[in-house]
Amino acid sequence: MTERPYIVYLDQNKWIELARAAKKPDDFPAHYQLLESIVREAKSGRLLLPLTAANIYETQKINDPKRRQELAYFQATASQGLVFRGRHMRLEAELNDFWCAIYERPAEIREMHWFLSNIFFEAFAEWGDVQLTVPISENIIGIIRSDPPRHIYEFLVATPEDVRRAAVRNFSEGSDQLRQRIEERRRQHAGENLAMRRRIQSANLMINEMDLILTFASRAGFPWKSIGEMGEENVRQIVEDVPAYYVSYYVEREIALRLEAQARPIQENDFRDMQSFCTVIPYADHVVSENQFINLARQAKLDKKYRTQLSTNILDLAANLDGSGSATREQKA
């Protein structure tokens, strides 16, 4: 099997660890040695380090211009401007795969890394998506594609201050609205047993996503007027077989249960980490993040389901950046 790039997702704190090592190599020798391996593998094309919307947001919200510039330069250079695509594009592709499987249609042929984009804003919304309130010309897209690292870097460091603050505020407000909805569901169903919570959450997911699912179904040639026309068994199976739903369902449920035990509300940072996990676990070969979400993913056996290596220590990457990662790449492919 032809070796393909090893895809690694780093949460924001891990990016900061590497940036710190780049700035002070003598203080962080092990991290600096890893950094040299990352640079070598990335330049060879054997390693990809795409960013998520959460990475971009976290860097953009840094108020200290010098700190933001240093981290932005490192992220833009190491990622080569690659991002994981936003939820709508991934979800439509996953639903199409689901329908092709259950209705025995030929599977859609896509590029190997269809879930990645070198247009930085597609971490949030696809070019041409109605979520983009300002149309973007093909000429602008061509300019971004001509030098992806430069344009994501300029977006992070050269955006006018008032625009940057407004973007950070809008993204934070949108995240908080979703967080509040999850928190409200948590309060409403706190007295139910786990089996009942699963049924309620699955039903709510279908209700909340119904219009979107029907829109994607229509594009795929299924002119359904309601979710029920898909068939009761197929509707139940969506949560199990569509990665965007499966990961969000289990991570949201487990984090709600854990936070109940801690008697604390869901924080905005919790929600952004949850969004990133729903994005990357089905597609990355290796995810390096904080203890809470790595433990949640392991408890839900997401690492086994999607054959994704999970780590809390960024130095764990070293073993897969000296040539021994080839087997992992082939298995994931």
N, C-alpha and C positions, 0 to 999 in steps of 0.2 A: 504494500500500500504506500502511496506517495505521502511523504511527511508533509504535514501542514503546519501553519504557525500555531504556537502554543498561546492561548488567549488567557490573559490574567486580568482580573479585576482587583484593584486596590481601593479600599475605602479612604476617605480623606485623611485620616490620621496616619495611614501608611505612606501616603504621598508626602506628608509633612516629615515623617521620619527619614525618607530618602533625600528630601531636599535639605534637611539639616546635615546629613552626612556629606552631601555634595559641597556644602558650604564649609564644614569643619571636618575633613576626612580623618585627621589625627584623633579627634575625640570619639569617632564612631567607626573604627577600622573594619569591623565585620560588615556593617551596613555599606561602607564605601566599597568594599570588595564585591558585595552583591550588586551594588550600583554599576560597577565596571562590567560585570557579567550581563546585566540588563541592557546596558548600552551596546555591548558587542552583539548580543542576540537580537536586539531590535534592529540594528543596522543590517544584520544578515537576513532579516525577514523571517527569522524563526520564532520571533516573539511579538505579540501585539498587546498593547496596554490601553485599551479604549477607556474613555471617560464616560460617566453617566451625567444625567441632568443634575444629580445631587452634587457631584464633584464640581461642576461648573458653577453652580449656585454657591457652594461653600467658599470657593475661591473668590468669586465676584463680590461676596459680602464682606471680605476683609477690608476694613477701613484704612489701614495703614498702607499707603501706596507702594512703599518699598517692599514690604512683606508680600503684598499681592503680586507685585512684579516678579519677584524671585520665584514664588511658587508657580505662577502662571507660565513663566519661561520654562521651568522644569517640566511641568505637565504637558505643555504644548510640544516640547521637543521629544519627550519620551513616548507620548501617545501618537505622535505624528499627525495630530488633529483628528484622530479617529474617535467616534462616539458610538455607544449603543443607541440604536434607534428608539424613538418614543413608543409608548405603549400601543397606540392605535395601529401602527404599521405591523408591529409584531403580532398583535392580537388577530388582525385580519388574516395574516398568513397562517397562524396556528389554527384558527377556525376552519380555514380552507382545507388544511391537512386533515382535520378531524372529519369534515364532511366527505372528503374524497375517500377516506378509509371506510366509513360506515356505509356509504352509497356506492362503493367499489368503482369510483372514478379514477382515471389516471392521476397520479400525484403531480402537483405543479412543480415544474423544474425551476429552481432558483440558483443564483450564484452561491458559492460556498459560504461567503460571509454576508449574506443578504441582510442580516440583523445589525450590521455595522454601517456607518456612514462617515464620509470625510467632509460632510457639511455640518459644522458644529451645532447649528440651531436645530438639526433634526433629532437631537437628543430630547427635544421638547415636542416638536411638531414637524411633520413632513412638509417638504416644499409642495405648495399647492393645497395643503390642508386648510380647511375652513377655520381652524383654530388660529391660523396666522392672519391677523387683522390687516396687515399691510402686504400687498402683493410683492413678490420678489421676482425680478426678471431673470431670464436665462443667462443674460450677460453677467449679472452679479453671481449667479451660481457657478458659472464658468470661472470667474475670477477666484472664488473661494476654493474651488477644486484644483486650481493651478498651484496653490500653496496652502494646504489646510493648516499646518502648524502656525504659520504666520497669522492667519486670520482668526484662529481661536485665541491666540495670544493678544492680538490687537483688541478683540472684543473684550477680553478680561481686563486689560490695562488702559486702553485708550478711549473707552466709552465715556462720554461726558458725565461728570459727577452727578448731576441731577437725574440723568437717565439711568445711571447705574443704581442709584438709591431707589428710584421708582421701580426698577426691574426686581431688585431684591425684595422690596416691600410687597409687590404683586405676587411674586412666587411664594413668599412666606404666608401671605394671606390665603392664597389658594390652598396651600398645604394644610393650613390650620383649619380651613373649612372642612376638608376631608377628615382631618384628625378628629374634629368635633363630632362628625357623623359616626365615626367608629366608636368614639367614647360614648355616644348616646346609645348605640346598639349594645355596647358592653353593659351599660346600666340597665337597659330594658330586659336583658336576658340573663342577668347575674344569678337569678334564682333557679334557672333551669339546669337539668343535668347535662352532661357532655353530649350524649346522644341527641337530645332535643336541640341543643345549641347547633350541632352540625346540620340538622335538618333545616332549622331556621336560617342559618347563615347561607346555606345552599340556595334556599328559596329566595332570600333577599338578593343574593348575587344575581339570580336570573331576572328578578323584577327590575333591579337597578340597571342591568345591562341589556334589557330586552330590546330597546330601540336600536342600540348599536349592533347587536347580534343580527337583528332583522335587516338592517342596512347592509351589513357584510354578506348576509345570505342572499339578498337580492342581487348584489354584484356577482356572486358566485353562480347565479342562475337558479336559485331556489326562491320562488315568489311567495313565500309564506306570509300570512297576515298576522300570525301569532306564534309564540314560542311553542305552544302546544302542538302545532302542525308538524313539528320536527319529530314528534314521538316521545312519549313519557320516558322510556328507557334511554333514549339518546340525550334528552335534556339532562337527566341525572348523570350521564357519563361525561358530559362536557367538563364538569369540575375536575374529574380525574384525568382526562386526556388532553386538556388545553393548558399548557404550562403557565400562561399568565394568570389563569384562574386557580390552578392547583397550588402554586406557590403562595399567592396572596391569601388564599383561603386558609392554608395551614399556618403560615407565619402570623397572620392577623389573629387567628384563634389562639395560638400559643402565646403570643405576646400579651393578649388580653388576659388570659388565665394567669400568666406569671405576674403581671402588674397588679392584678387583684390580690394575689398573695402578698405583694409588697405594699398594698394599700396606697398606691400612688397613681395619678392619672398618666395617660399617654402624653409624652412630650413631642414637640415638633421634630426633634432630632430622631426620636424613635420612628416617627412616621417616614422621614426621609430615608433612614436606613432600610426600613421595610420596603419602600419603593425601589431602592437599588437592588435589594435581594430578589424581588419579583422580576426585575429586569435581567439580572446577570446569571443567576444560578443555572437556568436551563442552557445557557450558551457559553459560559466561560469554562475553561479547563481547570482553573484554579482561582479561588476567591479568598482574599485575605482581608479579614475584618475583625471587629471587636467581639469579645467573648459572648455577649448576650445573643447576638444574631447567629453566630456560628453554632452555638449550643442549640438554639431553636431549630436551625436547619438540620442538625444532626438528629435531634429528637424526632423530627418529622421524616427522617430518612431521605431528605431531598438530595443529599450527596450521592446516595446509592441510586436513586431513581434517575438522576441526570448524569451520573458518572462524573461528578465535579469534586475536585479536591478542595477541602476547606481547611483554612489555617487561621490562627490568631497571631502568629509570629511571622513577620515578613521574611525572616531569615530562612524559613522553611522552603522558600522559593529556590534557594541555591541548588538543591538536589535536582531540580528540573531544568536548570539552565546550563548544565554541563554536558548535554547530550543524552542524559538518562530520561529526559521527558518525552522522548519519541514514542514510547509505548503508550503513554497516557494520551498523546495526541491522536494516535491511530484508533484507540478505543473510543474516544469521544466522536471521532469522525464517523 
